[in-house]
Structure formats: C-alpha cells, structure tokens
Amino acid sequence: MSVEQASVDGLRWFKSSYSGSDGGNCVEVAAGPEAVYVRDSKVVSDAAVLRVGRGDWAAFIGGLARPLVG
C-alpha cells in the first residue's frame, strides 16, 4: 500500500440524502476523472481522503446492490 498526496481542489462533494443535517456519522464522496474520493463529513478541511479507482468503486457499489448470502 502506498500513501500519496492527491489534489481534491475543485471536486464537488456530496453525501446521501438519508444523512441528517446535524453532521452525524456520514461520509462524503466526490468523483474525479480517474478516481472516486471518500472523506469523513465531520472533518472536511485537512482531512484524510481515501482514493478509490473508478473500477473498484463500481465493483463496491455493485456489491452493495447484491443480497448477502449465508
């Protein structure tokens, strides 16, 4: 695993409409040209940001749509 500094300036962040307006336990997501970025909604400035490849993000979201077996 490597750690690198990624520029997230100019990205449009969003969170689920199910997330409350009180800033509770939620994440924000932004889509960039080559990756999707995820951060804690409570700590937006100078926060750690997780960078996920677009293909990996699509697989993750697709997995959420499938029922759990077992």
DSSP file (Angstrom, degrees, kcal/mol; ACC not computed):
  #  RESIDUE AA STRUCTURE BP1 BP2  ACC     N-H-->O    O-->H-N    N-H-->O    O-->H-N    TCO  KAPPA ALPHA  PHI   PSI    X-CA   Y-CA   Z-CA
    1    1 A M              0   0    0      0, 0.0     2,-0.3     0, 0.0     0, 0.0   0.000 360.0 360.0 360.0 138.9    0.0    0.0    0.0
    2    2 A S        -     0   0    0      2,-0.0     2,-0.5     0, 0.0     0, 0.0  -0.882 360.0-144.7-119.5 154.1    1.3    3.4   -0.8
    3    3 A V        +     0   0    0     -2,-0.3     2,-0.3     2,-0.0     0, 0.0  -0.966  27.1 166.1-116.8 131.2    0.4    6.8    0.6
    4    4 A E        -     0   0    0     -2,-0.5     2,-0.5     2,-0.0    -2,-0.0  -0.974  39.2-108.6-143.3 156.8    0.4    9.8   -1.7
    5    5 A Q        -     0   0    0     -2,-0.3     2,-0.4     2,-0.0    -2,-0.0  -0.757  36.6-170.3 -86.1 123.8   -0.9   13.4   -1.7
    6    6 A A        -     0   0    0     -2,-0.5     2,-0.5    43,-0.1    43,-0.0  -0.940  22.7-123.8-116.6 138.2   -3.8   13.9   -4.1
    7    7 A S        +     0   0    0     -2,-0.4    -2,-0.0     1,-0.1     0, 0.0  -0.690  30.0 171.8 -80.7 124.3   -5.3   17.2   -5.0
    8    8 A V    >   +     0   0    0     -2,-0.5     3,-1.6     3,-0.1    -1,-0.1   0.193  31.5 133.9-114.4  12.7   -9.0   17.3   -4.3
    9    9 A D  T 3  S+     0   0    0      1,-0.2     3,-0.1     3,-0.0    -2,-0.0  -0.409  72.1  17.5 -63.2 136.9   -9.4   21.0   -5.0
   10   10 A G  T 3  S+     0   0    0      1,-0.3    -1,-0.2    -2,-0.1     2,-0.2   0.406  89.7 135.8  83.6  -2.0  -12.4   21.8   -7.2
   11   11 A L    <   -     0   0    0     -3,-1.6     2,-0.7    19,-0.1    -1,-0.3  -0.518  55.4-127.7 -77.3 148.3  -14.1   18.5   -6.6
   12   12 A R        -     0   0    0     19,-0.3    19,-0.5    -2,-0.2     2,-0.3  -0.868  26.9-156.5 -98.1 112.2  -17.9   18.5   -5.9
   13   13 A W        +     0   0    0     -2,-0.7     2,-0.3    17,-0.1    17,-0.2  -0.640  16.3 172.5 -91.2 144.2  -18.6   16.6   -2.7
   14   14 A F  B     -A   29   0A   0     15,-2.0    15,-2.9    -2,-0.3     2,-0.3  -0.965  13.2-161.4-144.2 162.3  -21.9   15.0   -1.9
   15   15 A K        -     0   0    0     -2,-0.3    13,-0.1    13,-0.2    11,-0.0  -0.911  40.6 -69.7-138.8 168.5  -23.5   12.8    0.7
   16   16 A S    >   -     0   0    0     11,-0.4     3,-1.4    -2,-0.3    -1,-0.0  -0.187  32.0-131.0 -59.6 144.8  -26.6   10.6    1.0
   17   17 A S  T 3  S+     0   0    0      1,-0.3    -1,-0.1     0, 0.0     0, 0.0   0.675 109.2  65.4 -68.4 -15.9  -29.9   12.3    1.2
   18   18 A Y  T 3  S+     0   0    0      2,-0.1     2,-0.3     0, 0.0    -1,-0.3   0.606  79.6 102.2 -79.3 -12.5  -30.5    9.9    4.2
   19   19 A S  S <  S-     0   0    0     -3,-1.4     7,-0.1     1,-0.1    -4,-0.1  -0.543  78.2-119.1 -73.6 134.8  -27.8   11.7    6.1
   20   20 A G    >   -     0   0    0     -2,-0.3     3,-0.9     1,-0.1     4,-0.2  -0.247  12.9-121.3 -70.8 161.4  -29.1   14.1    8.7
   21   21 A S  T 3  S+     0   0    0      1,-0.2    -1,-0.1     2,-0.1    -2,-0.0   0.490 100.0  83.3 -81.0  -3.3  -28.3   17.8    8.6
   22   22 A D  T 3  S-     0   0    0      1,-0.0    -1,-0.2     0, 0.0    -2,-0.0   0.432 106.8-114.1 -81.4   2.5  -26.8   17.6   12.1
   23   23 A G    <   +     0   0    0     -3,-0.9     3,-0.2     2,-0.0    -2,-0.1   0.798  60.6 161.3  73.3  28.8  -23.5   16.4   10.6
   24   24 A G        -     0   0    0      1,-0.2     2,-1.3    -4,-0.2    17,-0.1   0.513  53.8 -35.3 -62.4-148.4  -23.7   13.0   12.1
   25   25 A N  S    S+     0   0    0     16,-0.1     2,-0.3    15,-0.1    -1,-0.2  -0.637  91.5 122.4 -83.0  95.5  -21.8    9.9   11.1
   26   26 A C        -     0   0    0     -2,-1.3    15,-2.2    -3,-0.2    16,-0.4  -0.958  49.4-133.1-148.5 163.0  -21.6   10.1    7.4
   27   27 A V  E     - B   0  40A   0     -2,-0.3   -11,-0.4    13,-0.2     2,-0.4  -0.855  14.5-139.7-116.1 157.3  -19.1   10.2    4.5
   28   28 A E  E     - B   0  39A   0     11,-2.8    11,-2.3    -2,-0.3     2,-0.4  -0.897  16.0-157.9-113.7 148.7  -18.9   12.5    1.6
   29   29 A V  E     -AB  14  38A   0    -15,-2.9   -15,-2.0    -2,-0.4     2,-0.4  -0.960   9.5-175.8-128.7 142.3  -18.0   11.3   -1.9
   30   30 A A  E     - B   0  37A   0      7,-2.3     7,-3.3    -2,-0.4     2,-0.6  -0.999  18.2-139.3-137.2 138.3  -16.5   13.1   -4.9
   31   31 A A  E     - B   0  36A   0    -19,-0.5   -19,-0.3    -2,-0.4     5,-0.2  -0.865  21.3-175.5-100.6 124.1  -15.9   11.8   -8.4
   32   32 A G        -     0   0    0      3,-3.3   -24,-0.0    -2,-0.6   -21,-0.0  -0.514  43.8 -92.6-104.4 178.8  -12.7   12.8  -10.2
   33   33 A P  S    S+     0   0    0      0, 0.0     3,-0.1     0, 0.0    -2,-0.0   0.817 121.7  15.3 -64.4 -31.2  -11.6   12.0  -13.7
   34   34 A E  S    S+     0   0    0      1,-0.2    20,-1.1    19,-0.0     2,-0.3   0.495 129.4  22.4-120.3  -7.9   -9.7    8.8  -12.7
   35   35 A A  E     - C   0  53A   0     18,-0.2    -3,-3.3    19,-0.1     2,-0.4  -0.955  64.1-119.9-153.7 167.6  -10.9    8.1   -9.2
   36   36 A V  E     -BC  31  52A   0     16,-3.1    16,-3.0    -2,-0.3     2,-0.4  -0.943  29.0-149.8-113.3 139.0  -13.6    8.5   -6.6
   37   37 A Y  E     -BC  30  51A   0     -7,-3.3    -7,-2.3    -2,-0.4     2,-0.4  -0.893   9.5-167.7-115.7 140.2  -12.7   10.2   -3.3
   38   38 A V  E     +BC  29  50A   0     12,-2.3    12,-3.0    -2,-0.4     2,-0.3  -0.984  12.3 166.2-129.0 135.8  -14.2    9.5    0.1
   39   39 A R  E     -B   28   0A   0    -11,-2.3   -11,-2.8    -2,-0.4     2,-0.3  -0.952  43.3 -90.0-143.6 164.1  -13.9   11.6    3.3
   40   40 A D  E >   -B   27   0A   0      8,-0.5     3,-0.7     3,-0.3   -13,-0.2  -0.599  30.2-143.6 -73.0 129.1  -15.4   12.0    6.7
   41   41 A S  T 3  S+     0   0    0    -15,-2.2     3,-0.3    -2,-0.3   -14,-0.1   0.697  97.3  57.0 -70.9 -18.1  -18.2   14.5    6.6
   42   42 A K  T 3  S+     0   0    0    -16,-0.4     2,-0.4     1,-0.2    -1,-0.2   0.720 110.7  41.8 -84.1 -21.0  -17.4   15.9   10.1
   43   43 A V    <   +     0   0    0     -3,-0.7    -3,-0.3     1,-0.1    -1,-0.2  -0.762  64.9 150.5-128.9  83.4  -13.8   16.7    9.2
   44   44 A V    >   +     0   0    0     -2,-0.4     3,-0.6    -3,-0.3     2,-0.5   0.815  53.2  70.6 -91.8 -30.4  -13.6   18.3    5.8
   45   45 A S  T 3  S-     0   0    0      1,-0.2     3,-0.1     3,-0.0    -1,-0.0  -0.761 120.5  -7.8 -91.9 132.4  -10.6   20.6    6.0
   46   46 A D  T 3  S+     0   0    0     -2,-0.5    -1,-0.2     1,-0.2     2,-0.2   0.746  99.2 149.7  58.0  26.8   -7.2   18.9    6.1
   47   47 A A    <   -     0   0    0     -3,-0.6    -1,-0.2     1,-0.1     2,-0.2  -0.534  55.5 -99.1 -87.4 155.0   -9.0   15.6    6.5
   48   48 A A        -     0   0    0     -2,-0.2    -8,-0.5    -3,-0.1     2,-0.4  -0.507  39.6-155.3 -67.5 140.5   -7.6   12.3    5.2
   49   49 A V        -     0   0    0     -2,-0.2     2,-0.5   -10,-0.1   -10,-0.2  -0.982   7.6-140.6-124.6 130.9   -9.2   11.3    1.9
   50   50 A L  E     -C   38   0A   0    -12,-3.0   -12,-2.3    -2,-0.4     2,-0.5  -0.803  14.8-153.8 -90.9 126.0   -9.5    7.8    0.6
   51   51 A R  E     -C   37   0A   0     -2,-0.5     2,-0.4   -14,-0.2   -14,-0.2  -0.895  14.3-177.1-103.3 125.5   -8.8    7.5   -3.2
   52   52 A V  E     -C   36   0A   0    -16,-3.0   -16,-3.1    -2,-0.5     5,-0.0  -0.980  29.5-113.6-124.7 131.4  -10.5    4.5   -4.9
   53   53 A G  E  >  -C   35   0A   0     -2,-0.4     4,-2.6   -18,-0.2   -18,-0.2  -0.265  29.1-117.4 -58.5 149.1  -10.1    3.6   -8.6
   54   54 A R  H  > S+     0   0    0    -20,-1.1     4,-2.3     1,-0.2     5,-0.1   0.874 114.4  50.1 -61.2 -38.3  -13.3    4.1  -10.6
   55   55 A G  H  > S+     0   0    0      2,-0.2     4,-2.0     1,-0.2    -1,-0.2   0.906 111.7  47.8 -66.0 -41.4  -13.5    0.3  -11.5
   56   56 A D  H  > S+     0   0    0      2,-0.2     4,-2.3     1,-0.2    -2,-0.2   0.882 111.2  51.4 -66.0 -38.1  -13.0   -0.6   -7.8
   57   57 A W  H  X S+     0   0    0     -4,-2.6     4,-2.8     2,-0.2     5,-0.2   0.919 108.7  51.0 -64.6 -42.8  -15.7    1.9   -6.8
   58   58 A A  H  X S+     0   0    0     -4,-2.3     4,-2.5     1,-0.2    -2,-0.2   0.900 110.8  48.9 -61.5 -40.4  -18.1    0.4   -9.4
   59   59 A A  H  X S+     0   0    0     -4,-2.0     4,-2.1     2,-0.2    -1,-0.2   0.900 111.2  50.5 -65.4 -40.2  -17.5   -3.1   -8.0
   60   60 A F  H  X S+     0   0    0     -4,-2.3     4,-1.4     2,-0.2    -2,-0.2   0.943 113.1  44.4 -61.7 -49.3  -18.0   -1.8   -4.5
   61   61 A I  H  X S+     0   0    0     -4,-2.8     4,-1.0     1,-0.2    -2,-0.2   0.895 112.3  53.0 -64.3 -40.4  -21.4   -0.2   -5.4
   62   62 A G  H  X S+     0   0    0     -4,-2.5     4,-0.6    -5,-0.2     3,-0.4   0.877 106.1  54.1 -61.5 -37.5  -22.4   -3.2   -7.4
   63   63 A G  H >< S+     0   0    0     -4,-2.1     3,-0.7     1,-0.2    -1,-0.2   0.824 102.0  58.0 -65.8 -31.8  -21.7   -5.4   -4.4
   64   64 A L  H 3< S+     0   0    0     -4,-1.4    -1,-0.2     1,-0.2    -2,-0.2   0.804 102.0  55.8 -66.7 -28.2  -24.0   -3.2   -2.2
   65   65 A A  H 3< S+     0   0    0     -4,-1.0    -1,-0.2    -3,-0.4    -2,-0.2   0.668  93.5  83.6 -80.0 -16.3  -26.9   -4.0   -4.6
   66   66 A R  S << S-     0   0    0     -3,-0.7     2,-0.1    -4,-0.6     3,-0.0  -0.668  85.5-114.2 -89.4 142.0  -26.5   -7.8   -4.2
   67   67 A P        -     0   0    0      0, 0.0     2,-0.2     0, 0.0    -2,-0.1  -0.424  33.6-107.2 -70.2 148.2  -28.1   -9.5   -1.3
   68   68 A L        -     0   0    0     -2,-0.1     2,-0.4    -4,-0.1    -4,-0.0  -0.543  33.5-152.2 -73.4 139.7  -25.9  -11.2    1.3
   69   69 A V              0   0    0     -2,-0.2    -3,-0.0     1,-0.1    -1,-0.0  -0.933 360.0 360.0-115.6 137.2  -25.8  -14.9    1.1
   70   70 A G              0   0    0     -2,-0.4    -1,-0.1     0, 0.0    -2,-0.0   0.439 360.0 360.0 104.1 360.0  -25.0  -17.2    4.0
